[in-house]
Amino acid sequence: MPDSEDPKQVSSNDLRNSQFGGGLINAETVNAGRVGGDIWNIFLGQPTVTPVGNPARPKNERLLLATVKQEVTARLSQSLHNTLLINLGKELQPQQVKRPWDTEIKIGLKPAEVLSDSTTILDIFDSQEIAGKLLILGNPGSGKTITQLELAQALIQRAEEQPDYPVPVLFNLSSWKDNRQTLTDWLLTELKLKYGVSTKLGKQWVENHQLLLFLDALDELKPQRQEICVQRINQLLLSQERPSYMVICSRSEEYNNYSNQVQLNGAVCLQPFNNNQIYNYLFNIKRIDLWAIISNESDLLELVKTPLLLSITVLAMEDISLEKWQYLLNTEARLQYLLNTYVSRMLEREVKIKTYAKLSFPKKEQTIFWLHWLAQQLKKDSKTELLIEQIQPYWLVSKNSKNLYKFIFGLIFGLIAGLSGIPLFGLIGGVIGIPLWGVIRVLILEIFFNSIYVRNLQEITLIENIAWFNFNYELLDFVLFFGLVFGLVGALAGGMLAGLVLGVVGGLGGKLIGLITGLITGLIFGLIIGVIGGLVFGLVLGLVLGLFFGLVFGLAGEQSGSFIETKLIPNQGIWKSSINAVLLTLLFGVIGWLIFGLHIGVMFGVITGLFCGEACIQHFSLRLVLYFNGYIPWNYARFLDYCTERMLLQRVGGRYRFIHKLLQDHFAQMDFKRD
């Protein structure tokens, strides 16, 4: 048994919104399921969690509470050290925060205080001095996020029992992209994107102080933006929307470099393990045999004084070569060796794999490369979580890949549109004209996005959250324009054909002028009829669509205030968009058939389906290019679930993350060369 130690030692283009009716907008700044979710509710019912908590609390809040509870439970259960029986050492560091009512002399002279081993994070949060506004600091892998989740779990239970207590909600600060964006606006955006909370409802909760904010990963922002974020946090804490409670997590090293401090009531710094704690942990998990190995290697013992690395070492110990370990000269090299050994061990160990139960799972080298590529994209976007439907075209690097993506999307879109035009406008207008429009509209989008995006090597920011069109105007303009194009192409084709016939007939009569006159007459005739016919068709179609969507979205709008949606399955947004597109294609096809006849009904339905399902076509085209380039497998969700089973990723609903930011960074910096 070791002696006791002093506890002080320590795209360019974003994909279109993945739901019907979302417009061309940044997938990070909107709720990808908002409008489509309303249609889903009307037709199929909403797949969501069951509300929890005291019935005296409004249902909206109980839904959000259930969602956050599910997230916290899943993340804790999938953590590597979820069985850790050690209460981490803690030290109060009042000098790390600046309370508005404190004088500089008073706070600066107050010394750090080492807390007893029995003090829990909930005790600190509830203390009179902290009063629910706490900063959690620590070294990488020291257990900051797990400590935050444990606190959230306790406060969720409190919120279930007390209907007036704020609902704990988890946010990751790495998704804050725009320096000019207030933290309140960012919170509303994250509530929409992550939990499907409408802006109106989210604003009401924020203004009424009904949320308990957990802000993680301050240090994961780019270095030049971290202190700006601290300023935005302080602005929120001094505003009318200031929350009653707030918990922030950050690495100590980065936070100590800031010239500004967060204006919370106190800070606690998590301390590294001492030898006694490591020994007790190994004893409790029945791996005391490892103590003899670790205790004799001072460098290894020093490295495993954090919960994360101790857990990784326990899992990978059988494959660690002490001979190689001793050969490594610095801590960084030893850490990389430990993480490499852990990855190899997780991919090679014998476990029951459910995702590939009847199939051969990916080879080790292939799995590592796919995770390497994923980690690089998350790093590029300053993210720690992946939603499959948020994969973006700017993840494609080469010009050939980007062009291939545009070609595939334009081809699929155009062919579907063209096939719908065959019964009414003929082979020329349908197969040649409309597919060409599919390609042209991609180029239009490219020009448009190039004009509103600010490009940076590290990020792409949407200016003032500009959307292409407001939804109502977008719908009408789309119908009118598409109706005009269909009318023009069909009428021009018919007019040219009529002119050619007239010209040939005239030519047969020996009059060359007849051929020229017939062609000119046909073109003029085609233009006149095309413009008039296209406008009339577009106006009628727009009127019918406007009436229908006014009814549908009017009904949906009545329910929007009570709508909470969570991504429960991978790629949920795309699946819902596909179902919506099919349902609305059938519905509008029947409406068009009853009003205009079968031919127009078919075209009417397909146009609607293309508009609603455009996100699906974009997503499929992008996934196809990424697959053929070898960046992802064909069934991406199954692969990510496989990596979750291998304890390399965590999954919460439809979102995936690496088990720790250290492992994500490790994969991202790999020097991996494909054959």
Secondary structure as GFF3:
##gff-version 3
##sequence-region A 1 675
A	DSSP	alpha_helix	34	43	.	.	.	ID=ss1
A	DSSP	alpha_helix	59	77	.	.	.	ID=ss2
A	DSSP	beta_strand	90	92	.	.	.	ID=ss3
A	DSSP	three_ten_helix	94	96	.	.	.	ID=ss4
A	DSSP	alpha_helix	104	109	.	.	.	ID=ss5
A	DSSP	beta_strand	113	114	.	.	.	ID=ss6
A	DSSP	alpha_helix	121	126	.	.	.	ID=ss7
A	DSSP	beta_strand	133	138	.	.	.	ID=ss8
A	DSSP	alpha_helix	144	161	.	.	.	ID=ss9
A	DSSP	beta_strand	167	172	.	.	.	ID=ss10
A	DSSP	three_ten_helix	173	175	.	.	.	ID=ss11
A	DSSP	alpha_helix	183	195	.	.	.	ID=ss12
A	DSSP	alpha_helix	199	207	.	.	.	ID=ss13
A	DSSP	beta_strand	211	216	.	.	.	ID=ss14
A	DSSP	three_ten_helix	218	220	.	.	.	ID=ss15
A	DSSP	alpha_helix	223	237	.	.	.	ID=ss16
A	DSSP	beta_strand	246	251	.	.	.	ID=ss17
A	DSSP	alpha_helix	252	255	.	.	.	ID=ss18
A	DSSP	beta_strand	266	270	.	.	.	ID=ss19
A	DSSP	alpha_helix	275	284	.	.	.	ID=ss20
A	DSSP	alpha_helix	289	295	.	.	.	ID=ss21
A	DSSP	alpha_helix	298	303	.	.	.	ID=ss22
A	DSSP	alpha_helix	307	316	.	.	.	ID=ss23
A	DSSP	three_ten_helix	317	319	.	.	.	ID=ss24
A	DSSP	alpha_helix	322	327	.	.	.	ID=ss25
A	DSSP	alpha_helix	331	348	.	.	.	ID=ss26
A	DSSP	alpha_helix	364	380	.	.	.	ID=ss27
A	DSSP	beta_strand	386	387	.	.	.	ID=ss28
A	DSSP	three_ten_helix	388	390	.	.	.	ID=ss29
A	DSSP	three_ten_helix	393	395	.	.	.	ID=ss30
A	DSSP	alpha_helix	399	427	.	.	.	ID=ss31
A	DSSP	pi_helix	428	433	.	.	.	ID=ss32
A	DSSP	alpha_helix	434	452	.	.	.	ID=ss33
A	DSSP	beta_strand	453	455	.	.	.	ID=ss34
A	DSSP	beta_strand	460	462	.	.	.	ID=ss35
A	DSSP	three_ten_helix	463	465	.	.	.	ID=ss36
A	DSSP	alpha_helix	471	508	.	.	.	ID=ss37
A	DSSP	alpha_helix	512	560	.	.	.	ID=ss38
A	DSSP	alpha_helix	572	596	.	.	.	ID=ss39
A	DSSP	alpha_helix	598	628	.	.	.	ID=ss40
A	DSSP	alpha_helix	636	645	.	.	.	ID=ss41
A	DSSP	beta_strand	649	652	.	.	.	ID=ss42
A	DSSP	beta_strand	655	658	.	.	.	ID=ss43
A	DSSP	alpha_helix	661	668	.	.	.	ID=ss44
###
